[in-house]
Amino acid sequence: MRKLILAAGLLLGVALLGGTPAKAELGCVCAKLGAPLLCTSGVTACTMQGGGACVLPCDYQAPAKKKMAKAKAKATKKKM
């Protein structure tokens, strides 16, 4: 009986602590009158952006940051 409880505890620990973390953040589908549905970062972002209401959870992905173009200093130095 003791072996069965020990095995069950180990399996439960592996199930709860094992695995990979979620990569997507839990967001909120924001609904406003006269506007299309929008997935926001959370409930507070939905209500602060103009009085919307959180309807459903969604997988929020932050918009990608644009990289600034670097000046081509090497190309200009070679020409001189």
HELIX and SHEET records of a PDB file:
HELIX    1   1 ARG A    2  LEU A   17  1                                  16    
HELIX    2   2 VAL A   43  MET A   48  1                                   6    
HELIX    3   3 ALA A   73  LYS A   79  1                                   7    
SHEET    1   A 3 LEU A  38  THR A  40  0                                        
SHEET    2   A 3 GLU A  25  ALA A  31 -1                                        
SHEET    3   A 3 ALA A  53  TYR A  60 -1                                        
END                                                                             
